[in-house]
Amino acid sequence: MAAGHYQQKLSFTEKAGYGFGEATANFVYQTMLFFQLGFDTDVFGITAAAAGKLGSVDANRGDLLLGWDADQFPTDMYSATQP
C-alpha cells in the first residue's frame, strides 16, 4: 500500500445510516412509479398491462454501453487523486 493510504471500517451506526438513506431513496422512487401508473391509465387511457410493458421495455433496452461510465470511474481514491 502507498504511504498515507488506509482503509477504515464502518461502524454499525454508519452502515445503518447508509442503509436508511438507500431505503428512503427507493421509497421515493417506488412512490413515483406508483403514481405514474395511475397517470398512464387515467390520462392516456392505456391498460395497466400495457403500462407495465412500457416500463419493462425501458428497463430492458439492452444498451451495450449501459454501465460503461461507471466502469471507467476509479474506485481507489488514492489513485484518483494522485498524478
PDB file of N, CA, C and O in Angstrom, chain B, residues numbered from 101:
ATOM      1  N   MET B 101       0.834  -1.190   0.000  1.00  0.00           N
ATOM      2  CA  MET B 101       0.000   0.000   0.000  1.00  0.00           C
ATOM      3  C   MET B 101       0.873   1.244   0.000  1.00  0.00           C
ATOM      4  O   MET B 101       1.990   1.238   0.516  1.00  0.00           O
ATOM      5  N   ALA B 102       0.358   2.282  -0.572  1.00  0.00           N
ATOM      6  CA  ALA B 102       1.100   3.536  -0.634  1.00  0.00           C
ATOM      7  C   ALA B 102       1.067   4.227   0.726  1.00  0.00           C
ATOM      8  O   ALA B 102       0.209   3.961   1.568  1.00  0.00           O
ATOM      9  N   ALA B 103       2.022   5.115   0.904  1.00  0.00           N
ATOM     10  CA  ALA B 103       2.088   5.853   2.166  1.00  0.00           C
ATOM     11  C   ALA B 103       0.855   6.735   2.337  1.00  0.00           C
ATOM     12  O   ALA B 103       0.433   7.414   1.401  1.00  0.00           O
ATOM     13  N   GLY B 104       0.291   6.720   3.520  1.00  0.00           N
ATOM     14  CA  GLY B 104      -0.878   7.544   3.808  1.00  0.00           C
ATOM     15  C   GLY B 104      -2.188   6.940   3.332  1.00  0.00           C
ATOM     16  O   GLY B 104      -3.243   7.555   3.491  1.00  0.00           O
ATOM     17  N   HIS B 105      -2.141   5.759   2.758  1.00  0.00           N
ATOM     18  CA  HIS B 105      -3.358   5.123   2.251  1.00  0.00           C
ATOM     19  C   HIS B 105      -3.810   4.062   3.261  1.00  0.00           C
ATOM     20  O   HIS B 105      -3.055   3.147   3.591  1.00  0.00           O
ATOM     21  N   TYR B 106      -5.020   4.190   3.735  1.00  0.00           N
ATOM     22  CA  TYR B 106      -5.529   3.245   4.716  1.00  0.00           C
ATOM     23  C   TYR B 106      -7.013   3.018   4.471  1.00  0.00           C
ATOM     24  O   TYR B 106      -7.676   3.796   3.785  1.00  0.00           O
ATOM     25  N   GLN B 107      -7.503   1.959   5.036  1.00  0.00           N
ATOM     26  CA  GLN B 107      -8.930   1.660   4.971  1.00  0.00           C
ATOM     27  C   GLN B 107      -9.499   1.736   6.375  1.00  0.00           C
ATOM     28  O   GLN B 107      -8.872   1.303   7.342  1.00  0.00           O
ATOM     29  N   GLN B 108     -10.691   2.290   6.469  1.00  0.00           N
ATOM     30  CA  GLN B 108     -11.336   2.432   7.759  1.00  0.00           C
ATOM     31  C   GLN B 108     -12.631   1.631   7.735  1.00  0.00           C
ATOM     32  O   GLN B 108     -13.406   1.730   6.784  1.00  0.00           O
ATOM     33  N   LYS B 109     -12.865   0.852   8.759  1.00  0.00           N
ATOM     34  CA  LYS B 109     -14.093   0.078   8.861  1.00  0.00           C
ATOM     35  C   LYS B 109     -15.240   0.984   9.277  1.00  0.00           C
ATOM     36  O   LYS B 109     -15.068   1.887  10.096  1.00  0.00           O
ATOM     37  N   LEU B 110     -16.410   0.734   8.703  1.00  0.00           N
ATOM     38  CA  LEU B 110     -17.596   1.495   9.087  1.00  0.00           C
ATOM     39  C   LEU B 110     -18.217   0.888  10.325  1.00  0.00           C
ATOM     40  O   LEU B 110     -18.263  -0.332  10.481  1.00  0.00           O
ATOM     41  N   SER B 111     -18.694   1.750  11.203  1.00  0.00           N
ATOM     42  CA  SER B 111     -19.380   1.248  12.387  1.00  0.00           C
ATOM     43  C   SER B 111     -20.798   0.819  12.003  1.00  0.00           C
ATOM     44  O   SER B 111     -21.273   1.120  10.908  1.00  0.00           O
ATOM     45  N   PHE B 112     -21.452   0.126  12.902  1.00  0.00           N
ATOM     46  CA  PHE B 112     -22.824  -0.318  12.636  1.00  0.00           C
ATOM     47  C   PHE B 112     -23.760   0.871  12.427  1.00  0.00           C
ATOM     48  O   PHE B 112     -24.662   0.817  11.591  1.00  0.00           O
ATOM     49  N   THR B 113     -23.542   1.942  13.188  1.00  0.00           N
ATOM     50  CA  THR B 113     -24.379   3.136  13.055  1.00  0.00           C
ATOM     51  C   THR B 113     -24.249   3.744  11.666  1.00  0.00           C
ATOM     52  O   THR B 113     -25.243   4.147  11.063  1.00  0.00           O
ATOM     53  N   GLU B 114     -23.021   3.809  11.159  1.00  0.00           N
ATOM     54  CA  GLU B 114     -22.809   4.342   9.811  1.00  0.00           C
ATOM     55  C   GLU B 114     -23.430   3.435   8.752  1.00  0.00           C
ATOM     56  O   GLU B 114     -24.043   3.919   7.800  1.00  0.00           O
ATOM     57  N   LYS B 115     -23.276   2.138   8.915  1.00  0.00           N
ATOM     58  CA  LYS B 115     -23.893   1.198   7.971  1.00  0.00           C
ATOM     59  C   LYS B 115     -25.407   1.329   7.986  1.00  0.00           C
ATOM     60  O   LYS B 115     -26.047   1.307   6.935  1.00  0.00           O
ATOM     61  N   ALA B 116     -25.979   1.464   9.174  1.00  0.00           N
ATOM     62  CA  ALA B 116     -27.436   1.628   9.276  1.00  0.00           C
ATOM     63  C   ALA B 116     -27.869   2.945   8.644  1.00  0.00           C
ATOM     64  O   ALA B 116     -28.922   3.006   8.010  1.00  0.00           O
ATOM     65  N   GLY B 117     -27.076   3.994   8.808  1.00  0.00           N
ATOM     66  CA  GLY B 117     -27.389   5.284   8.194  1.00  0.00           C
ATOM     67  C   GLY B 117     -27.391   5.210   6.685  1.00  0.00           C
ATOM     68  O   GLY B 117     -28.295   5.736   6.036  1.00  0.00           O
ATOM     69  N   TYR B 118     -26.384   4.558   6.116  1.00  0.00           N
ATOM     70  CA  TYR B 118     -26.359   4.381   4.668  1.00  0.00           C
ATOM     71  C   TYR B 118     -27.536   3.527   4.203  1.00  0.00           C
ATOM     72  O   TYR B 118     -28.138   3.803   3.165  1.00  0.00           O
ATOM     73  N   GLY B 119     -27.859   2.495   4.971  1.00  0.00           N
ATOM     74  CA  GLY B 119     -28.987   1.638   4.616  1.00  0.00           C
ATOM     75  C   GLY B 119     -30.313   2.384   4.629  1.00  0.00           C
ATOM     76  O   GLY B 119     -31.136   2.211   3.729  1.00  0.00           O
ATOM     77  N   PHE B 120     -30.522   3.213   5.648  1.00  0.00           N
ATOM     78  CA  PHE B 120     -31.753   4.001   5.700  1.00  0.00           C
ATOM     79  C   PHE B 120     -31.803   5.033   4.573  1.00  0.00           C
ATOM     80  O   PHE B 120     -32.876   5.317   4.039  1.00  0.00           O
ATOM     81  N   GLY B 121     -30.666   5.585   4.216  1.00  0.00           N
ATOM     82  CA  GLY B 121     -30.627   6.517   3.092  1.00  0.00           C
ATOM     83  C   GLY B 121     -31.012   5.853   1.785  1.00  0.00           C
ATOM     84  O   GLY B 121     -31.764   6.421   0.994  1.00  0.00           O
ATOM     85  N   GLU B 122     -30.498   4.647   1.552  1.00  0.00           N
ATOM     86  CA  GLU B 122     -30.854   3.896   0.343  1.00  0.00           C
ATOM     87  C   GLU B 122     -32.326   3.510   0.360  1.00  0.00           C
ATOM     88  O   GLU B 122     -32.998   3.576  -0.669  1.00  0.00           O
ATOM     89  N   ALA B 123     -32.826   3.109   1.515  1.00  0.00           N
ATOM     90  CA  ALA B 123     -34.243   2.740   1.616  1.00  0.00           C
ATOM     91  C   ALA B 123     -35.139   3.941   1.348  1.00  0.00           C
ATOM     92  O   ALA B 123     -36.184   3.807   0.712  1.00  0.00           O
ATOM     93  N   THR B 124     -34.738   5.104   1.827  1.00  0.00           N
ATOM     94  CA  THR B 124     -35.526   6.313   1.594  1.00  0.00           C
ATOM     95  C   THR B 124     -35.560   6.665   0.119  1.00  0.00           C
ATOM     96  O   THR B 124     -36.618   7.005  -0.411  1.00  0.00           O
ATOM     97  N   ALA B 125     -34.428   6.589  -0.549  1.00  0.00           N
ATOM     98  CA  ALA B 125     -34.386   6.878  -1.982  1.00  0.00           C
ATOM     99  C   ALA B 125     -35.247   5.882  -2.750  1.00  0.00           C
ATOM    100  O   ALA B 125     -35.951   6.263  -3.686  1.00  0.00           O
ATOM    101  N   ASN B 126     -35.196   4.616  -2.363  1.00  0.00           N
ATOM    102  CA  ASN B 126     -36.008   3.602  -3.030  1.00  0.00           C
ATOM    103  C   ASN B 126     -37.489   3.843  -2.777  1.00  0.00           C
ATOM    104  O   ASN B 126     -38.304   3.639  -3.676  1.00  0.00           O
ATOM    105  N   PHE B 127     -37.851   4.268  -1.583  1.00  0.00           N
ATOM    106  CA  PHE B 127     -39.250   4.554  -1.267  1.00  0.00           C
ATOM    107  C   PHE B 127     -39.784   5.693  -2.133  1.00  0.00           C
ATOM    108  O   PHE B 127     -40.904   5.619  -2.638  1.00  0.00           O
ATOM    109  N   VAL B 128     -38.986   6.743  -2.303  1.00  0.00           N
ATOM    110  CA  VAL B 128     -39.401   7.869  -3.135  1.00  0.00           C
ATOM    111  C   VAL B 128     -39.567   7.423  -4.579  1.00  0.00           C
ATOM    112  O   VAL B 128     -40.548   7.785  -5.228  1.00  0.00           O
ATOM    113  N   TYR B 129     -38.633   6.650  -5.084  1.00  0.00           N
ATOM    114  CA  TYR B 129     -38.693   6.172  -6.466  1.00  0.00           C
ATOM    115  C   TYR B 129     -39.918   5.281  -6.682  1.00  0.00           C
ATOM    116  O   TYR B 129     -40.624   5.433  -7.679  1.00  0.00           O
ATOM    117  N   GLN B 130     -40.173   4.365  -5.769  1.00  0.00           N
ATOM    118  CA  GLN B 130     -41.323   3.464  -5.912  1.00  0.00           C
ATOM    119  C   GLN B 130     -42.637   4.240  -5.830  1.00  0.00           C
ATOM    120  O   GLN B 130     -43.595   3.892  -6.519  1.00  0.00           O
ATOM    121  N   THR B 131     -42.701   5.285  -4.999  1.00  0.00           N
ATOM    122  CA  THR B 131     -43.902   6.118  -4.918  1.00  0.00           C
ATOM    123  C   THR B 131     -44.148   6.837  -6.235  1.00  0.00           C
ATOM    124  O   THR B 131     -45.288   6.944  -6.685  1.00  0.00           O
ATOM    125  N   MET B 132     -43.077   7.333  -6.854  1.00  0.00           N
ATOM    126  CA  MET B 132     -43.220   7.987  -8.156  1.00  0.00           C
ATOM    127  C   MET B 132     -43.738   7.007  -9.205  1.00  0.00           C
ATOM    128  O   MET B 132     -44.587   7.364 -10.021  1.00  0.00           O
ATOM    129  N   LEU B 133     -43.235   5.779  -9.187  1.00  0.00           N
ATOM    130  CA  LEU B 133     -43.701   4.779 -10.148  1.00  0.00           C
ATOM    131  C   LEU B 133     -45.173   4.424  -9.907  1.00  0.00           C
ATOM    132  O   LEU B 133     -45.923   4.187 -10.854  1.00  0.00           O
ATOM    133  N   PHE B 134     -45.571   4.392  -8.650  1.00  0.00           N
ATOM    134  CA  PHE B 134     -46.960   4.090  -8.320  1.00  0.00           C
ATOM    135  C   PHE B 134     -47.898   5.145  -8.913  1.00  0.00           C
ATOM    136  O   PHE B 134     -48.919   4.809  -9.512  1.00  0.00           O
ATOM    137  N   PHE B 135     -47.549   6.403  -8.744  1.00  0.00           N
ATOM    138  CA  PHE B 135     -48.386   7.473  -9.286  1.00  0.00           C
ATOM    139  C   PHE B 135     -48.293   7.555 -10.808  1.00  0.00           C
ATOM    140  O   PHE B 135     -49.242   7.982 -11.464  1.00  0.00           O
ATOM    141  N   GLN B 136     -47.158   7.150 -11.372  1.00  0.00           N
ATOM    142  CA  GLN B 136     -47.027   7.142 -12.834  1.00  0.00           C
ATOM    143  C   GLN B 136     -47.991   6.139 -13.446  1.00  0.00           C
ATOM    144  O   GLN B 136     -48.555   6.403 -14.508  1.00  0.00           O
ATOM    145  N   LEU B 137     -48.192   5.003 -12.808  1.00  0.00           N
ATOM    146  CA  LEU B 137     -49.139   4.016 -13.319  1.00  0.00           C
ATOM    147  C   LEU B 137     -50.548   4.588 -13.348  1.00  0.00           C
ATOM    148  O   LEU B 137     -51.270   4.396 -14.326  1.00  0.00           O
ATOM    149  N   GLY B 138     -50.950   5.288 -12.292  1.00  0.00           N
ATOM    150  CA  GLY B 138     -52.269   5.917 -12.281  1.00  0.00           C
ATOM    151  C   GLY B 138     -52.403   6.982 -13.355  1.00  0.00           C
ATOM    152  O   GLY B 138     -53.455   7.101 -13.983  1.00  0.00           O
ATOM    153  N   PHE B 139     -51.350   7.754 -13.573  1.00  0.00           N
ATOM    154  CA  PHE B 139     -51.371   8.774 -14.617  1.00  0.00           C
ATOM    155  C   PHE B 139     -51.501   8.144 -16.000  1.00  0.00           C
ATOM    156  O   PHE B 139     -52.290   8.600 -16.827  1.00  0.00           O
ATOM    157  N   ASP B 140     -50.721   7.091 -16.245  1.00  0.00           N
ATOM    158  CA  ASP B 140     -50.776   6.437 -17.553  1.00  0.00           C
ATOM    159  C   ASP B 140     -52.152   5.840 -17.834  1.00  0.00           C
ATOM    160  O   ASP B 140     -52.660   5.939 -18.951  1.00  0.00           O
ATOM    161  N   THR B 141     -52.747   5.228 -16.829  1.00  0.00           N
ATOM    162  CA  THR B 141     -54.044   4.581 -17.062  1.00  0.00           C
ATOM    163  C   THR B 141     -55.190   5.579 -17.123  1.00  0.00           C
ATOM    164  O   THR B 141     -56.121   5.390 -17.905  1.00  0.00           O
ATOM    165  N   ASP B 142     -55.148   6.634 -16.321  1.00  0.00           N
ATOM    166  CA  ASP B 142     -56.244   7.607 -16.296  1.00  0.00           C
ATOM    167  C   ASP B 142     -56.155   8.639 -17.423  1.00  0.00           C
ATOM    168  O   ASP B 142     -57.156   8.920 -18.081  1.00  0.00           O
ATOM    169  N   VAL B 143     -54.985   9.195 -17.648  1.00  0.00           N
ATOM    170  CA  VAL B 143     -54.838  10.272 -18.626  1.00  0.00           C
ATOM    171  C   VAL B 143     -54.709   9.722 -20.042  1.00  0.00           C
ATOM    172  O   VAL B 143     -55.408  10.170 -20.950  1.00  0.00           O
ATOM    173  N   PHE B 144     -53.818   8.754 -20.232  1.00  0.00           N
ATOM    174  CA  PHE B 144     -53.606   8.210 -21.568  1.00  0.00           C
ATOM    175  C   PHE B 144     -54.617   7.132 -21.933  1.00  0.00           C
ATOM    176  O   PHE B 144     -54.797   6.829 -23.112  1.00  0.00           O
ATOM    177  N   GLY B 145     -55.276   6.553 -20.943  1.00  0.00           N
ATOM    178  CA  GLY B 145     -56.300   5.553 -21.195  1.00  0.00           C
ATOM    179  C   GLY B 145     -55.767   4.190 -21.598  1.00  0.00           C
ATOM    180  O   GLY B 145     -56.490   3.405 -22.211  1.00  0.00           O
ATOM    181  N   ILE B 146     -54.513   3.890 -21.265  1.00  0.00           N
ATOM    182  CA  ILE B 146     -53.977   2.567 -21.593  1.00  0.00           C
ATOM    183  C   ILE B 146     -54.224   1.624 -20.417  1.00  0.00           C
ATOM    184  O   ILE B 146     -54.465   2.066 -19.294  1.00  0.00           O
ATOM    185  N   THR B 147     -54.164   0.351 -20.683  1.00  0.00           N
ATOM    186  CA  THR B 147     -54.397  -0.630 -19.619  1.00  0.00           C
ATOM    187  C   THR B 147     -53.161  -0.715 -18.717  1.00  0.00           C
ATOM    188  O   THR B 147     -52.071  -0.281 -19.089  1.00  0.00           O
ATOM    189  N   ALA B 148     -53.355  -1.274 -17.544  1.00  0.00           N
ATOM    190  CA  ALA B 148     -52.240  -1.429 -16.611  1.00  0.00           C
ATOM    191  C   ALA B 148     -51.190  -2.387 -17.178  1.00  0.00           C
ATOM    192  O   ALA B 148     -49.995  -2.206 -16.945  1.00  0.00           O
ATOM    193  N   ALA B 149     -51.630  -3.401 -17.916  1.00  0.00           N
ATOM    194  CA  ALA B 149     -50.680  -4.336 -18.524  1.00  0.00           C
ATOM    195  C   ALA B 149     -49.812  -3.629 -19.556  1.00  0.00           C
ATOM    196  O   ALA B 149     -48.609  -3.878 -19.634  1.00  0.00           O
ATOM    197  N   ALA B 150     -50.416  -2.748 -20.347  1.00  0.00           N
ATOM    198  CA  ALA B 150     -49.641  -2.008 -21.343  1.00  0.00           C
ATOM    199  C   ALA B 150     -48.665  -1.046 -20.666  1.00  0.00           C
ATOM    200  O   ALA B 150     -47.539  -0.879 -21.136  1.00  0.00           O
ATOM    201  N   ALA B 151     -49.079  -0.420 -19.577  1.00  0.00           N
ATOM    202  CA  ALA B 151     -48.179   0.478 -18.845  1.00  0.00           C
ATOM    203  C   ALA B 151     -47.011  -0.304 -18.244  1.00  0.00           C
ATOM    204  O   ALA B 151     -45.880   0.182 -18.228  1.00  0.00           O
ATOM    205  N   GLY B 152     -47.279  -1.491 -17.759  1.00  0.00           N
ATOM    206  CA  GLY B 152     -46.211  -2.334 -17.232  1.00  0.00           C
ATOM    207  C   GLY B 152     -45.227  -2.753 -18.305  1.00  0.00           C
ATOM    208  O   GLY B 152     -44.024  -2.831 -18.058  1.00  0.00           O
ATOM    209  N   LYS B 153     -45.739  -3.023 -19.498  1.00  0.00           N
ATOM    210  CA  LYS B 153     -44.851  -3.393 -20.601  1.00  0.00           C
ATOM    211  C   LYS B 153     -43.999  -2.207 -21.034  1.00  0.00           C
ATOM    212  O   LYS B 153     -42.848  -2.388 -21.431  1.00  0.00           O
ATOM    213  N   LEU B 154     -44.542  -1.002 -20.965  1.00  0.00           N
ATOM    214  CA  LEU B 154     -43.744   0.181 -21.286  1.00  0.00           C
ATOM    215  C   LEU B 154     -42.567   0.311 -20.330  1.00  0.00           C
ATOM    216  O   LEU B 154     -41.451   0.607 -20.757  1.00  0.00           O
ATOM    217  N   GLY B 155     -42.806   0.093 -19.051  1.00  0.00           N
ATOM    218  CA  GLY B 155     -41.724   0.150 -18.073  1.00  0.00           C
ATOM    219  C   GLY B 155     -40.710  -0.953 -18.276  1.00  0.00           C
ATOM    220  O   GLY B 155     -39.517  -0.744 -18.056  1.00  0.00           O
ATOM    221  N   SER B 156     -41.164  -2.125 -18.692  1.00  0.00           N
ATOM    222  CA  SER B 156     -40.259  -3.235 -18.928  1.00  0.00           C
ATOM    223  C   SER B 156     -39.374  -2.976 -20.136  1.00  0.00           C
ATOM    224  O   SER B 156     -38.190  -3.310 -20.118  1.00  0.00           O
ATOM    225  N   VAL B 157     -39.928  -2.389 -21.176  1.00  0.00           N
ATOM    226  CA  VAL B 157     -39.141  -2.088 -22.365  1.00  0.00           C
ATOM    227  C   VAL B 157     -38.082  -1.045 -22.034  1.00  0.00           C
ATOM    228  O   VAL B 157     -36.946  -1.145 -22.499  1.00  0.00           O
ATOM    229  N   ASP B 158     -38.441  -0.055 -21.240  1.00  0.00           N
ATOM    230  CA  ASP B 158     -37.494   0.985 -20.873  1.00  0.00           C
ATOM    231  C   ASP B 158     -36.360   0.416 -20.022  1.00  0.00           C
ATOM    232  O   ASP B 158     -35.204   0.797 -20.209  1.00  0.00           O
ATOM    233  N   ALA B 159     -36.663  -0.474 -19.107  1.00  0.00           N
ATOM    234  CA  ALA B 159     -35.652  -1.015 -18.202  1.00  0.00           C
ATOM    235  C   ALA B 159     -34.765  -2.047 -18.879  1.00  0.00           C
ATOM    236  O   ALA B 159     -33.618  -2.231 -18.471  1.00  0.00           O
ATOM    237  N   ASN B 160     -35.265  -2.717 -19.894  1.00  0.00           N
ATOM    238  CA  ASN B 160     -34.526  -3.817 -20.522  1.00  0.00           C
ATOM    239  C   ASN B 160     -34.156  -3.513 -21.966  1.00  0.00           C
ATOM    240  O   ASN B 160     -34.273  -4.385 -22.827  1.00  0.00           O
ATOM    241  N   ARG B 161     -33.718  -2.307 -22.242  1.00  0.00           N
ATOM    242  CA  ARG B 161     -33.451  -1.953 -23.628  1.00  0.00           C
ATOM    243  C   ARG B 161     -32.167  -2.559 -24.164  1.00  0.00           C
ATOM    244  O   ARG B 161     -31.942  -2.529 -25.374  1.00  0.00           O
ATOM    245  N   GLY B 162     -31.323  -3.102 -23.314  1.00  0.00           N
ATOM    246  CA  GLY B 162     -30.141  -3.816 -23.775  1.00  0.00           C
ATOM    247  C   GLY B 162     -29.061  -2.921 -24.348  1.00  0.00           C
ATOM    248  O   GLY B 162     -28.403  -3.306 -25.314  1.00  0.00           O
ATOM    249  N   ASP B 163     -28.859  -1.755 -23.794  1.00  0.00           N
ATOM    250  CA  ASP B 163     -27.825  -0.846 -24.269  1.00  0.00           C
ATOM    251  C   ASP B 163     -26.448  -1.428 -23.944  1.00  0.00           C
ATOM    252  O   ASP B 163     -26.171  -1.778 -22.797  1.00  0.00           O
ATOM    253  N   LEU B 164     -25.593  -1.527 -24.956  1.00  0.00           N
ATOM    254  CA  LEU B 164     -24.275  -2.118 -24.740  1.00  0.00           C
ATOM    255  C   LEU B 164     -23.368  -1.234 -23.900  1.00  0.00           C
ATOM    256  O   LEU B 164     -22.453  -1.735 -23.246  1.00  0.00           O
ATOM    257  N   LEU B 165     -23.608   0.088 -23.906  1.00  0.00           N
ATOM    258  CA  LEU B 165     -22.774   0.999 -23.129  1.00  0.00           C
ATOM    259  C   LEU B 165     -23.336   1.261 -21.736  1.00  0.00           C
ATOM    260  O   LEU B 165     -22.812   2.097 -21.000  1.00  0.00           O
ATOM    261  N   LEU B 166     -24.393   0.556 -21.378  1.00  0.00           N
ATOM    262  CA  LEU B 166     -25.003   0.755 -20.072  1.00  0.00           C
ATOM    263  C   LEU B 166     -24.020   0.319 -18.983  1.00  0.00           C
ATOM    264  O   LEU B 166     -23.637  -0.849 -18.918  1.00  0.00           O
ATOM    265  N   GLY B 167     -23.624   1.240 -18.148  1.00  0.00           N
ATOM    266  CA  GLY B 167     -22.674   0.956 -17.088  1.00  0.00           C
ATOM    267  C   GLY B 167     -21.228   1.197 -17.471  1.00  0.00           C
ATOM    268  O   GLY B 167     -20.337   1.068 -16.632  1.00  0.00           O
ATOM    269  N   TRP B 168     -20.979   1.548 -18.733  1.00  0.00           N
ATOM    270  CA  TRP B 168     -19.604   1.775 -19.164  1.00  0.00           C
ATOM    271  C   TRP B 168     -18.964   2.917 -18.382  1.00  0.00           C
ATOM    272  O   TRP B 168     -17.813   2.816 -17.958  1.00  0.00           O
ATOM    273  N   ASP B 169     -19.705   3.995 -18.195  1.00  0.00           N
ATOM    274  CA  ASP B 169     -19.139   5.152 -17.493  1.00  0.00           C
ATOM    275  C   ASP B 169     -18.814   4.806 -16.036  1.00  0.00           C
ATOM    276  O   ASP B 169     -17.829   5.303 -15.490  1.00  0.00           O
ATOM    277  N   ALA B 170     -19.619   3.973 -15.416  1.00  0.00           N
ATOM    278  CA  ALA B 170     -19.334   3.574 -14.038  1.00  0.00           C
ATOM    279  C   ALA B 170     -18.090   2.689 -13.977  1.00  0.00           C
ATOM    280  O   ALA B 170     -17.341   2.743 -13.001  1.00  0.00           O
ATOM    281  N   ASP B 171     -17.867   1.885 -14.998  1.00  0.00           N
ATOM    282  CA  ASP B 171     -16.676   1.038 -15.027  1.00  0.00           C
ATOM    283  C   ASP B 171     -15.406   1.853 -15.220  1.00  0.00           C
ATOM    284  O   ASP B 171     -14.335   1.431 -14.784  1.00  0.00           O
ATOM    285  N   GLN B 172     -15.502   3.004 -15.862  1.00  0.00           N
ATOM    286  CA  GLN B 172     -14.339   3.829 -16.128  1.00  0.00           C
ATOM    287  C   GLN B 172     -13.946   4.699 -14.939  1.00  0.00           C
ATOM    288  O   GLN B 172     -12.841   5.240 -14.912  1.00  0.00           O
ATOM    289  N   PHE B 173     -14.821   4.840 -13.970  1.00  0.00           N
ATOM    290  CA  PHE B 173     -14.543   5.692 -12.818  1.00  0.00           C
ATOM    291  C   PHE B 173     -13.641   4.959 -11.843  1.00  0.00           C
ATOM    292  O   PHE B 173     -13.938   3.825 -11.469  1.00  0.00           O
ATOM    293  N   PRO B 174     -12.534   5.584 -11.416  1.00  0.00           N
ATOM    294  CA  PRO B 174     -11.637   4.890 -10.487  1.00  0.00           C
ATOM    295  C   PRO B 174     -12.268   4.765  -9.095  1.00  0.00           C
ATOM    296  O   PRO B 174     -12.752   5.749  -8.535  1.00  0.00           O
ATOM    297  N   THR B 175     -12.257   3.571  -8.555  1.00  0.00           N
ATOM    298  CA  THR B 175     -12.841   3.364  -7.237  1.00  0.00           C
ATOM    299  C   THR B 175     -11.807   3.532  -6.126  1.00  0.00           C
ATOM    300  O   THR B 175     -12.169   3.669  -4.957  1.00  0.00           O
ATOM    301  N   ASP B 176     -10.545   3.524  -6.479  1.00  0.00           N
ATOM    302  CA  ASP B 176      -9.487   3.721  -5.499  1.00  0.00           C
ATOM    303  C   ASP B 176      -9.201   5.217  -5.411  1.00  0.00           C
ATOM    304  O   ASP B 176      -8.656   5.795  -6.352  1.00  0.00           O
ATOM    305  N   MET B 177      -9.555   5.843  -4.311  1.00  0.00           N
ATOM    306  CA  MET B 177      -9.426   7.292  -4.185  1.00  0.00           C
ATOM    307  C   MET B 177      -7.964   7.743  -4.203  1.00  0.00           C
ATOM    308  O   MET B 177      -7.679   8.873  -4.602  1.00  0.00           O
ATOM    309  N   TYR B 178      -7.044   6.894  -3.784  1.00  0.00           N
ATOM    310  CA  TYR B 178      -5.634   7.278  -3.814  1.00  0.00           C
ATOM    311  C   TYR B 178      -5.166   7.416  -5.253  1.00  0.00           C
ATOM    312  O   TYR B 178      -4.489   8.386  -5.592  1.00  0.00           O
ATOM    313  N   SER B 179      -5.518   6.458  -6.104  1.00  0.00           N
ATOM    314  CA  SER B 179      -5.086   6.538  -7.500  1.00  0.00           C
ATOM    315  C   SER B 179      -5.857   7.633  -8.247  1.00  0.00           C
ATOM    316  O   SER B 179      -5.367   8.153  -9.250  1.00  0.00           O
ATOM    317  N   ALA B 180      -7.040   7.983  -7.778  1.00  0.00           N
ATOM    318  CA  ALA B 180      -7.815   9.018  -8.444  1.00  0.00           C
ATOM    319  C   ALA B 180      -7.298  10.416  -8.126  1.00  0.00           C
ATOM    320  O   ALA B 180      -7.522  11.346  -8.901  1.00  0.00           O
ATOM    321  N   THR B 181      -6.608  10.578  -6.994  1.00  0.00           N
ATOM    322  CA  THR B 181      -6.151  11.900  -6.591  1.00  0.00           C
ATOM    323  C   THR B 181      -4.665  12.115  -6.824  1.00  0.00           C
ATOM    324  O   THR B 181      -4.175  13.229  -6.645  1.00  0.00           O
ATOM    325  N   GLN B 182      -3.942  11.088  -7.215  1.00  0.00           N
ATOM    326  CA  GLN B 182      -2.508  11.221  -7.454  1.00  0.00           C
ATOM    327  C   GLN B 182      -2.244  11.340  -8.950  1.00  0.00           C
ATOM    328  O   GLN B 182      -2.978  10.768  -9.756  1.00  0.00           O
ATOM    329  N   PRO B 183      -1.186  12.088  -9.332  1.00  0.00           N
ATOM    330  CA  PRO B 183      -0.872  12.240 -10.764  1.00  0.00           C
ATOM    331  C   PRO B 183      -0.374  10.953 -11.378  1.00  0.00           C
ATOM    332  O   PRO B 183      -0.068  10.916 -12.570  1.00  0.00           O
TER     333      PRO B 183
END
